[in-house]
Amino acid sequence: MTDYLPAAALRVAVIIGSTRVSRTGGAIGNWFVAEAGRRDDMEPATIDLVDFDFPARYPDLATQQMRRFTALIGQAEAFVVVTPEYNRSFPASLKQAIDYAYDEWQAKPVGFVSYGSGSDGVYAVEQLRTVFAELHTVVVRDSVRFNLLDDGFDGDGQPVAADRARQAAKTMLDQLDWWGRALREARAARPYVS
């Protein structure tokens, strides 16, 4: 039996999908990036959609902001999408951004951190699973979820149910790491065919 020797850290893009002014997604995304950053096997980076000035309509030619976003997606080896649940779905800002890339998503794993008020974002995640399947990604089974009315975040940006949140994050990140490394090796050995 050979020992497992980890390769280079997995490049994980944590995408914060809400662009609302008074959003909770920024605090949740920052917490999650800190959790992922505690691991030696991952190199997390935040992609906050509020930092992009995307066009109101899909243009004939990609804008500089669209190209910058797509390049960041292409550089990542795995993704975690931080999404609220709005009216039993995910925000339009997130769908707009997702649709700017296509090949860049392929043969890479995706995990989810979701939240809502009175819900934990499960409906948003279920819809995103379908979207990401169409983009030829591998969606990990477990996710991190917050019902902001029951177990939200304190004034320091930490989950009220910290132990449960950390365990959920660990489980999801373990799955993301496994798939990320397996798919990294597969992409290196053979081009993905869509």
Secondary structure, 3 states (H helix, E strand, C coil): CCCCCCCCCEEEEEEECCCCCCCCHHHHHHHHHHHHHCCCCEEEEEEEHHHCCCCCCCCCCCCHHHHHHHHHHHHCCEEEEEEECECCECCHHHHHHHHHCCHHHCCCEEEEEEEECCCCCHHHHHHHHHHHHHCCCEECCCCEEEEHHHHCECCCCCECCHHHHHHHHHHHHHHHHHHHHHHHHHHHHCCCCC
